[in-house]
Amino acid sequence: MATILCAGGAGYIGTHTCIALLQAGHKVIVADDLSNSKKAALDRVQQITGQEIPFYQIDIKNENELSVIFAKHKIDAVIHWAGFKAVGESVEKPLMYYQNNLGCTISLLKVMAEFGAKCFVFSSSATVYDVHNAMPLKEEDVCACTNPYGWTKWMGEQILRDVGKVDAQMSVVLLRYFNPIGAHESGLIGEDPNGIPNNLMPYISQVAVGKREKLSIFGNDYDTPDGTCIRDYIHVTDLAQAHILAVEYLMNGGESNTFNLGNGVGFTVKEVIETARKATGLEIKAQTAPRRAGDPARLIASSEKAKKVLGWKPEHADLEEIISSAWKWHSTHPTGFADGRRDASC
């Protein structure tokens, strides 16, 4: 059993991973500033697992506050999700993204070094890849980002690689996510972004529950079969399992490594909308809007390396099944965690 600090662990991917970690027998500590997450999500994790989670509401960039956590708990490994994540916003506010996202990574590494924690799992992104690579993308393909968000991920990776070169005991796994969607089978937690969603699935769901009138399709003139962007969608619970395998790989002496996490299949935005209409039985109005700055046309993963080295394999491949799990969450929680309910079913 390992004690794992989940930085940014109150968010969408973090909460699903916390459940998986607890159910696998690990101890979880969560630090999050709640700037794009809600404490109620962690309450639901505790409800699902029946286990208490020590929680610290802090700015991850604050080394003094991080040190308090490390002094109180003997941290074996860190999983790092803390950071801003909206591509469009990063184009508009690049300095904010560089300061926050790189600052969080640097502060974590400095405090880890002080307390002797040597295992680090980093939440990276498919946005680090050059758009001219052939699909599916492999870990050794050329990296060249199209937006500041992607560059913060690439630079975060480079910081971690450089630290590993001078500290032979530091082991790092870089997990390059493709497009996480779906929700926990209980229907008690799911994606609940603040403001206008930046990701497709919560936007679709908000239109479906009547929270928004219509969905914007950003660009219909890409070089794809129907003109809309193609993405590789991975169920969030499959993503969570990869984090467990990554932590255990490092704890068992695994060398620093990089892994793509996706299903290896691409769907256009229009295909996802049509599948959501089928899964929900609702119209889901959509309109075409201008392209968003920094959006690549295609992103599809090869996850063969993760399967070979970590023994990871996605359990959910059917897009309608994945969307249905997200709809179970959104349809029963149309205002997300703001409804404040504690469901009696769990």
N, C-alpha and C positions, 0 to 999 in steps of 0.2 A: 504493500500500500504506500502510495506517495502523497505528500501534501503539496497541493498545486495552487499557486496564486493565479487566478483568472482576472487579468487586467482588462477592463471593459466587459466583464462577465455578466452584466445585467442586460446586455443587448440580445438581439435575435439569435445569432449563432452561439453566443456565450451561454445563454440560458439552456438551450438544447444540449450543449456540450456538458454543462454542469450536471444535468440529469444523467447523462451517459457515464460521466466520471464517477458520480456517487453510486450509481448502480453497479459499476465495476469494482467498487470497494475502495476508491480513493477518497481522500479528504480534500474539500474544496474551500478556498478562501476567495472572496470576490472583492475587488476594488474597482469602483466606477464613479464617475462624476455625475452620472444621470443626465448628461446634456442631450443624449439621444436615446435614452432608455428610461425604464420606470422601475422603482423598487417593487411595485406590485408583481412584476414578472418573476422576481426572485421569491416572493411569497408563494407564487404558484409552483415554483420548482420545489420548494420545501413541502408544499401540499402533495405534490405528485410522489416525491421520494420518501416523505416522512422523516427527513433529516434536516437539522439546522445548518445554516450556512453563515459563518461569520462574514459580515459585510462592512466595508469601509467606504464612505462617500468622500472621495478625495480626487484631486487633480493628479493624474498619474505623473505629470511633469514635476510635482513637488517631491523632491528627494527626502526631505525631512519626514513627511507623512508616510512615504513608502518605507522608510527605515523603521518606523514604529511597527508596521505590519511584520516586517522581517525579524524584528527583535522579539515580537510576541509569538510568532509561529515559525517553526523551523521549515522553511520553504525548500522543497526538493526541486521543483520545476515551475516555470512560468509559461503560461499561454497568454499571448499578447494580442488583444483585439482593439485596444484603446486607440481611437483616432477618428477623425472626420472621414466621411466616405462618399460624399456626393460629387460625381464627376463634374457636373455643370457648375456647382458652387466653387469647386477647386479652380476652375478656369477664371471665375470672377474674383476669387479671393485667394490667390496663390500663396501669399505670405502667411496667411492664417493657417493654411494647410501645412506648409513646410515647418512653421514654428511648432504647431501642435503635434503633428504626426511624428516628425523626427525627434522632437523634444521628449515625447513619451518613451520612445525606444531608448534614447540615450540615458534618461533617468533610470529606467528599469535596469539597464546594463550596469550602470555605476553602483546602484544599491545591491544588485546581485553579486558583484565583485566584492563589495564590502563584507557581505555575509556568506560568501562561499557557495552560492547557488549556481549550478553549472549546466542546467538543462533549460533550453529556451525553444518554445514553439511559436513561430511567427505567422500571423495571419497576413498573407500576401494576396496577390490578385493576378488574374489573367491579363489585366490591363498593362502589365509590364512588358508584354511581347510586342515586337515590331509587327505592324499590320501587314507587312509584305511576306511574312512567313507562310509557308504552305500549311494547310490544315490536314489532320489535327496537329495541334501544337505539342511539341516535346520540350522537356526541361532544358535541353541544350540549345534550343532555337534562339535566334537573335532577339535581344531585348532593346526596345526603343519606344518610349511611351508617347501617347498623344495628348496627355493632359497632366496637370500638376498632381492630381490624386495618384495616378499611376507612377509618376516619378517619386512620390513620397514612399511608395511601396518598394520600388526598385532601390532607392537610396537606403531605405531601412534594411533591405537585404544586404546591401554592400557594407553597411556599418557592421552588421552581424558577422559577415564573412571576415572583415578586417579584424574584429575583436577576436574571432576564433583563431586567426593566424598567430596572434601574440599570446594567446592563452590556450595552451594545448588541452586543458581540461574542459574548456567551454564547448559544449555540443549544441548545435542548432539545427532544427528542422524548419525549413521554409515551405509553407503550404500555400500553393497558388490556387485559390478558389476560382471556379468559373461562376455560374449564376445560382446561388442558393435560393430555393423556394420550398414551399410546403410547410407543414407544422406537425407538432407532436401528436401522436395518435389519440391522446386524451382530449384534444381540442381545447385544452386549458391555456396553452401558450402558443404564440405565433408571432409573425412580424407585425409591429405596431409603430411605424415611423412617425416622428413629429412633423407636422406641416404637410406640404404636398409631397407625396412619395417620389423617390428618385428611381425606384426599381419597379419593374413592370407588374409583378404579381400583386403587391398591395394596392397599386393604382387600379388594376382590374377589379379587385375585391371591393374597393371603396365605391366604385361605380355600381357594382352589383348590389351592394347593400343600400344604395341610394344616398350615400354620403356625398358623392360627386355626380354631376350630370353626365359627363362623357369622358372618355379616355383620349389622350393625345398620343398619336403615333408619330414619333419624331423622325421624319424622313421617309419617303417612299420611292426614292430614286437611287438607292444603293445597288451595287452589282450583285444582286441576289435574285432568286426565282420570282419573288413578288415585290421586290424593291425595298423591303424592310429588313432591318438588321437580323442577323442570325446569331443565336446564343446557345450555349450548352447548359442545360438546367440540371441541377443536382439537388436531391432532397436533403433538407437541412439535417435530418437525423443520420443520413449516410455521412454527411460532412462531420457531424459530431463524433461518429465512430472512428473516423480517421485521426482525430485529435487524441483519442485514447491510445490508438496504435502508435502514434508519433511519440507520445510521452513514454510509453512503455519501451519503445525502441531505444530512446535515449537513455532511459534508466538502466537498460540492459547493456549499455556500452556501445550503442550504435554511433557511427560517425556522422558528422554534420552532412545534411543532404537536402535536396529540393524535390518537391513532389507536386505534380498537377493533380487536382481533384475535380473531376467532371464525369459525365456519363458517356462522353465520346460521340454524342449525337447532337446535331444542331437543328433548332426550330426557328422559323422566322417569327417576328412579332405578330404578324397576322395569323399564323398557325396557332400560336399560343392563345390569342383572343378567341379564335374559333373553338379551340379545345375547352376553354373556360366557359364559353356559351353552352357547350354540350354538357359539361360537368355540373353547371349551376342551373341549367334550364332557363336562363335569363338572356335578354337581348344584348346587354352590355354595349352601349353606344360608343362609337369611336370616331375620331376625326383626325385628319392628317395635319401635322404641324411641321414647322421647319426643323431641319436636323439640329441636334444638340452638338455644341462644340466638343470635340474630343471623342466622339463615339466611333469606334471602328466598325466596319461592315460585318465581319465574321469573327467569332471566337469559339473554337471547338477544341476540346482537350483530348490528348492521349494520356490516359492514366495508367498505362501499363507498368510504369516504374513503381508507382504506389502499390499496385497489385503484387508485383514481384518482391519488393523489398519489405513492405509493411504487411503484406497479406491482406490488403484492403480491397473490398469489392462492393460497389453500390448494390443495395438490396431493392431499390426502387428505380425502375427504368421506364415505366409507362407514364407518359406525361399527364394523361387524364387522371390517373391515380394520385400523382403528386399534387396536381391542382386541386383535386377533391379534398385532400388533407388540409390544404390551405383554406379552402372554402368552409370546411367544418369549423375552423377557428373563427374566420371572419363573420360567418353567418350567425354564429352564436354570441359573438362579441363585436357588434358593429361599431362600437366606439373604442375598441381595443381594451387596454387595461384600465381605461378611465371609468368603466362601469362599476369597478370596485367590488364585483361579486366574488364570493368564494363558492365555487360550484360544489354542490352536495354529492356529485357523482364520484368524487375522488377522495 
